[in-house]
Amino acid sequence: MITIIAAAAENNALGKDNNLLWHLPDDFKRFKEITSGHYIIMGRKTFESFPKPLPNRTHVIITRQKGYNPAGCIVVDSMENAIEACPKEEDVFIIGGGEIYNLGMPFTDIIELTRVHESFEADAFFPEIDRNEWELISEEYHPTDEKHLVDFSYQTYARK
């Protein structure tokens, strides 16, 4: 199964200048729980935004940059080749950024979206979720608290 996992604002903002726009520790923890032990597909800029490769995950990086070859990662030049590089019987997660989410949407079975209940100025955006193709199957609301300065909801969409 192929799952997109993302956190996006009400205006679908993902980030700006290759940085996240909010700090949600519970969302980071959920991302780690869901993706650990699996293949994660991402763009080069998303990979380079990490201080180091994420532990206990196989990184598949999509880039057009020739000769790009970070240690321990699989590097490919298309979404099709990224999916082909992952074992067929395993769950695979597409983790961003905006262009990679757009490329991955046609191949995706599930969207695990953390919807941040504010709008932000951004230069990377999550694609619109077409309600004719996707059904919201679960939603869990989280209000602001001492660790989370914005409200957010975990939303799970399944392809119709």
N, C-alpha and C positions, 0 to 999 in steps of 0.2 A: 504494500500500500504506500502511496506517496501522499505526504502531508505537507502543506505549507504551514509554517509557524511564524507568527509575526506579532508585533505590537504596533498599532496604528491609532492616530488621533481621530477625532470626529471628522476632520477634513482629509483623512487618509495620510497625513504627514507621518513619515517614518524617521527622518533625521535631517540634519543639516551639517554640511562640511564634514561628512563621514562620522558624525557623532549622534548619539541618541539625544532626544529632547527632554527626557524625564528620567527619574530614578525610581524604579519600582522593585525593591528587593524580593518581594513575593513572586513577581513575574520572572525574575532571574532564576529563582529557585525552581519554579515550575518548568521553565525552559530546560534547565539542567536535568530535572527528573524525566521529562518527556524524551529528550534527545540522547541522553547518555546510552552508550553501547550501540549506537546506530550510525549510519552514514548520513552526513549532513552536506547538502549542496549549497554553494554560495558563490557570489561573485568575488573577484580579486579584491575590490575595495572593502567589502565586508570582512574578508579574511584579514586584510591589513589593519582593520580597525581594532582587532583583538591584540592585547599585549603579548599573547603567545597562543599557540593552537589550543583549542578547548580539549581538556582531558577526556579520555575514554570515548572518543568519537573519531570516525574516519572522515577526514575533510576531503571533499571533492570541490575543486575550485574551477569556475568557468572564467576564462580570460582569452582575449585575442592577442595578448602580449606574448611575443615569441621568446622562448628561452626562460620563461617564468617557471621556476621549479623549486618551491619551498620544501625543505626536508620533511619526509613523512606524509606528504599530501599527494593526492591524485589530481593532475591538472589536465583539463580538457578544453575544447574550444566551442562547445555547444551544449544546450540543455539535453538534446538527444544523447550525446556522448556521455554526459554526466549520469543520466539514468542508466545507460548501458554499462557504466563502470560499477554500478551497485548490484549486489546480489538480488536476484528476482524474488526470493522468498523472504527478504528482510523488509522491515519498515524503513522508509527513506524520508528525510525531512529537508525541505527547501527552506533556507533560513535568511535569504535576502541577498542583496538589497532590492530596491524598487524594480529595476530592469529584470532582475532574475525572477522576481515574483511574477512579472508579466509573462516571461518566457515559460515559466513553470505551470501557470494556471491551467492550460489545456490538458496537462498530464496528471493533475492533482485529483485525489479522491476526497480528502478532508482538508478543511482550513481550521487551524487552531489560532484564533485571533484574540489578542488582548486589546480590547477597544478602550483607549484612553479618552475619558469624557471631557476633552477640551480640544481646541484647535490651536495649531502652532504654525509659525512660519517655517518652511522647510524647503529643501531642494531634492528630496527623495520621497516618493509617495507610493502607497499601496494601491493596487488596482481596485476599481469599483467591483463590488461583489454583485453579480447579476442574480437577482432574486428569482428569475426564471430558470436558472441553472442550479442554484444553491438553496438549501433549506437550513435554517437555524434550528439545530436539534438540542442544544443546551446553552444556558447562559447563567453565569454566577457573578453577581454584583459585589464589588468591594469599595466601600466608602474610604475617603481620606482618613488617615490616622497619623500617629507620630512618625512613622517610617515612609508614608506614601502621601505626597502633597497633592495628588490629583485622584479623583474617583476613576475606577476602571472596572471593566467586566471581562471575564473570560467567556468567549463565545466559540462554539463549535458548529461549523457548517459541514453538511454532507452534500455531495453532488446528487441532484434529483435523478 
